[in-house]
Amino acid sequence: MRRLLSAVLILVLVVGWIGPVLTVALYRVVPPPITFLMVQRVVEGRGFSRTWVPLEDISPTLVRAVIAAEDARFCRHMGFDLEAIEKAIEYNARGKKVRGGSTISQQTAKNVFLWPRRDWVRKGLETYFTVLIELGWGKRRIMEVYLNSIEWGPGVYGAEAAARKNFGVSAKDLTPAQAARLAAIVPKPLSWRAARPGPYVQRRSGAINRNARAVRREGLTDCVL
C-alpha cells in the first residue's frame, strides 16, 4: 500500500508540476503544436490553416494593434493586470454581460496549454501556466506564440494565415488599418469578419488604430519591438 501511495505521489508530481515546467521549457524554442481548441474546431468541421512565422516576420503594426486592443499594459505587468481585473469585477457586478480581464499572457497560457471551456480548474491551471511562461519565455516569446496561435476565423490560426485569408498579404506586410481589423475581431473570431467588417467592427477597428498610435508614442511595446 505504501509503495502504491508513493507511486501515485510521484505520478502527481511529474504530471502536475514537472510536466508543465518541461513543456514550457520545450515551447520556448519549439513552436507549440496543435492546441485543444484547434482539435475541437477540426472535429466541428471548420478546417485548419496555420503557418508559423517568427516575430520578425510579423508587422509591428499588428503587435501594436493587439496590445492596444487586448492588453495595453502588456509590457508593464508580470502576467496579471490587477487594475483590469478590478475593473472587470466592478463591471460584471453592475451589468449583465461578462467582461474579462485576461492579459495577453493569460490568453496565451489558455490557448496553448488548456481547453476552451471555462471552469475553476482551467482558471487555476491558467494562472500556473501564466507564471511559468512569464518566467520562462519573456515578453517577446509570449507575443510570438500568441500571434501564431490565436483563432482568427473558422479554421484560421495565427497572424500569417489570418493576413493571407483576409487580405491576401503576408503578416509582415499588414498595414495599420488591416492590423487593427484583425485585432478588432479577436474576441469573436467566428462571428466578426476582418475582410468585410460590419459597422461595429469598423468602429472598433478605427478606435484600435487610433489607440495603436498612442501605444507607439508612449513606448508601450518596448518589451517586444
C-alpha positions as CSV (number, residue, x, y, z in Angstrom):
1,M,0.0,0.0,0.0
2,R,2.8,2.4,0.9
3,R,4.5,1.7,-2.5
4,L,1.3,2.4,-4.3
5,L,0.9,5.7,-2.5
6,S,4.4,6.6,-3.3
7,A,3.9,5.8,-7.0
8,V,0.7,7.9,-7.0
9,L,2.5,10.9,-5.4
10,I,5.4,10.6,-7.9
11,L,2.9,10.5,-10.8
12,V,1.1,13.5,-9.5
13,L,4.4,15.4,-9.1
14,V,5.5,14.5,-12.6
15,V,2.2,15.3,-14.3
16,G,1.2,18.3,-12.2
17,W,4.4,20.1,-11.7
18,I,7.4,18.8,-13.6
19,G,5.4,18.1,-16.8
20,P,4.2,21.6,-17.3
21,V,7.7,23.0,-16.5
22,L,9.3,20.8,-19.1
23,T,6.6,21.6,-21.6
24,V,7.0,25.3,-21.1
25,A,10.8,24.9,-21.4
26,L,10.4,23.0,-24.7
27,Y,8.0,25.5,-26.2
28,R,10.5,28.3,-25.5
29,V,12.4,27.1,-28.6
30,V,9.9,24.8,-30.4
31,P,6.7,26.1,-31.9
32,P,3.7,24.7,-29.9
33,P,1.8,22.1,-32.0
34,I,-1.9,21.8,-32.4
35,T,-4.0,23.0,-29.4
36,F,-7.1,21.7,-27.7
37,L,-9.2,24.4,-29.5
38,M,-7.7,23.5,-32.9
39,V,-8.7,19.9,-32.4
40,Q,-12.2,20.9,-31.3
41,R,-12.6,23.0,-34.4
42,V,-11.4,20.3,-36.7
43,V,-13.9,17.9,-35.2
44,E,-16.6,20.5,-35.8
45,G,-15.6,20.5,-39.5
46,R,-14.2,24.1,-39.6
47,G,-10.9,23.0,-41.2
48,F,-7.3,24.0,-40.3
49,S,-5.0,26.7,-41.6
50,R,-1.9,27.8,-39.8
51,T,1.6,28.8,-40.8
52,W,4.1,29.6,-38.0
53,V,6.3,32.6,-38.6
54,P,8.9,34.2,-36.3
55,L,8.0,37.5,-34.7
56,E,10.4,39.3,-37.0
57,D,8.1,38.3,-39.9
58,I,5.0,39.8,-38.3
59,S,4.4,43.5,-38.9
60,P,4.9,45.7,-35.8
61,T,1.6,47.3,-36.7
62,L,-0.1,44.0,-35.6
63,V,1.8,43.9,-32.3
64,R,0.8,47.5,-31.5
65,A,-2.8,46.8,-32.5
66,V,-3.3,43.7,-30.3
67,I,-1.6,45.4,-27.4
68,A,-3.9,48.4,-27.9
69,A,-7.0,46.1,-28.2
70,E,-6.3,43.4,-25.7
71,D,-3.7,44.4,-23.1
72,A,-2.3,48.0,-23.1
73,R,-0.1,47.2,-20.0
74,F,1.4,44.1,-21.5
75,C,4.9,45.4,-21.1
76,R,4.3,46.7,-17.6
77,H,2.8,43.7,-15.8
78,M,4.1,40.2,-14.9
79,G,1.2,38.3,-16.4
80,F,-1.7,39.7,-14.5
81,D,-3.2,43.2,-14.8
82,L,-4.7,43.7,-11.3
83,E,-6.3,47.1,-12.4
84,A,-8.1,45.4,-15.3
85,I,-9.3,42.6,-13.1
86,E,-10.7,45.0,-10.6
87,K,-12.5,46.9,-13.3
88,A,-13.9,43.7,-14.8
89,I,-15.3,42.7,-11.4
90,E,-16.9,46.1,-10.9
91,Y,-18.4,46.0,-14.4
92,N,-19.7,42.5,-14.0
93,A,-21.3,43.3,-10.7
94,R,-23.3,46.2,-12.3
95,G,-24.1,44.7,-15.7
96,K,-25.5,41.6,-17.3
97,K,-22.7,40.9,-19.8
98,V,-19.5,39.4,-18.6
99,R,-16.4,41.4,-19.1
100,G,-13.0,39.7,-19.0
101,G,-9.7,41.0,-17.5
102,S,-7.4,38.5,-19.1
103,T,-4.0,39.7,-20.3
104,I,-2.2,38.5,-23.4
105,S,0.0,36.3,-21.2
106,Q,-3.1,34.6,-19.7
107,Q,-4.7,34.2,-23.1
108,T,-1.5,32.6,-24.4
109,A,-1.4,30.2,-21.5
110,K,-5.0,29.2,-22.1
111,N,-4.8,28.9,-25.9
112,V,-1.6,26.8,-25.9
113,F,-1.9,24.6,-22.9
114,L,-5.5,24.3,-21.9
115,W,-9.1,23.6,-23.1
116,P,-11.6,26.3,-24.2
117,R,-14.4,25.6,-21.7
118,R,-14.5,27.9,-18.7
119,D,-14.2,26.4,-15.2
120,W,-12.3,26.9,-12.0
121,V,-9.9,24.1,-12.7
122,R,-8.9,25.6,-16.0
123,K,-8.6,29.0,-14.4
124,G,-6.3,27.7,-11.8
125,L,-4.1,26.0,-14.3
126,E,-4.1,29.1,-16.5
127,T,-2.7,31.1,-13.6
128,Y,0.1,28.5,-13.1
129,F,1.0,28.4,-16.8
130,T,0.9,32.2,-17.0
131,V,3.5,32.4,-14.2
132,L,5.6,29.8,-16.0
133,I,5.7,31.5,-19.4
134,E,6.3,34.9,-17.9
135,L,9.4,33.5,-16.0
136,G,10.5,31.1,-18.7
137,W,9.7,32.8,-22.0
138,G,9.7,36.5,-21.6
139,K,7.5,39.0,-23.4
140,R,8.8,38.6,-26.9
141,R,8.3,34.9,-26.9
142,I,4.9,35.2,-25.4
143,M,3.9,37.7,-28.1
144,E,5.3,35.4,-30.8
145,V,3.4,32.4,-29.6
146,Y,0.2,34.4,-29.1
147,L,0.2,35.8,-32.6
148,N,0.9,32.4,-34.1
149,S,-1.8,30.5,-32.1
150,I,-4.9,32.6,-31.6
151,E,-8.0,31.9,-33.6
152,W,-8.8,34.4,-36.4
153,G,-11.7,32.8,-38.1
154,P,-13.2,29.4,-38.8
155,G,-10.1,27.1,-39.0
156,V,-7.7,30.1,-39.2
157,Y,-5.0,30.3,-36.7
158,G,-2.1,32.7,-36.3
159,A,-1.1,36.0,-38.0
160,E,0.2,34.6,-41.2
161,A,-2.9,32.6,-42.1
162,A,-5.2,35.4,-41.0
163,A,-3.4,38.0,-43.1
164,R,-3.4,35.8,-46.2
165,K,-7.0,34.7,-45.7
166,N,-8.4,38.2,-45.1
167,F,-6.2,40.5,-47.1
168,G,-4.1,38.3,-49.4
169,V,-0.8,39.6,-47.9
170,S,1.8,38.1,-45.6
171,A,1.8,39.0,-41.9
172,K,4.9,41.2,-42.3
173,D,3.1,43.4,-44.9
174,L,0.0,44.2,-42.9
175,T,-1.0,47.9,-42.9
176,P,-2.1,49.7,-39.7
177,A,-5.7,49.6,-40.9
178,Q,-5.5,45.8,-41.7
179,A,-3.8,45.1,-38.4
180,A,-6.5,47.0,-36.5
181,R,-9.2,45.0,-38.2
182,L,-7.5,41.7,-37.2
183,A,-7.1,42.9,-33.7
184,A,-10.8,44.0,-33.6
185,I,-12.1,40.5,-34.3
186,V,-10.0,38.7,-31.7
187,P,-12.9,38.5,-29.1
188,K,-15.3,36.9,-31.6
189,P,-13.4,35.4,-34.5
190,L,-16.2,33.1,-35.6
191,S,-18.8,35.9,-35.8
192,W,-16.8,39.0,-36.8
193,R,-15.0,39.5,-40.1
194,A,-11.9,41.5,-40.8
195,A,-12.0,41.5,-44.6
196,R,-15.6,42.7,-44.8
197,P,-16.4,44.2,-41.4
198,G,-19.8,45.3,-40.2
199,P,-20.4,48.7,-38.7
200,Y,-19.4,47.7,-35.2
201,V,-16.1,46.1,-36.2
202,Q,-15.4,49.2,-38.4
203,R,-15.9,51.4,-35.4
204,R,-13.9,49.1,-33.1
205,S,-11.0,48.8,-35.6
206,G,-10.9,52.6,-36.0
207,A,-10.6,53.1,-32.3
208,I,-7.9,50.4,-32.1
209,N,-6.0,52.1,-34.9
210,R,-6.0,55.4,-33.0
211,N,-5.1,53.7,-29.8
212,A,-2.2,51.8,-31.5
213,R,-0.7,55.1,-32.5
214,A,-0.8,56.2,-28.8
215,V,0.7,52.8,-27.9
216,R,3.6,53.6,-30.2
217,R,4.1,57.2,-28.9
218,E,4.1,56.1,-25.3
219,G,6.5,53.2,-25.8
220,L,4.1,50.6,-24.6
221,T,5.6,47.9,-26.9
222,D,9.2,48.4,-25.8
223,C,9.4,44.9,-24.4
224,V,8.5,43.4,-27.8
225,L,9.6,45.7,-30.6
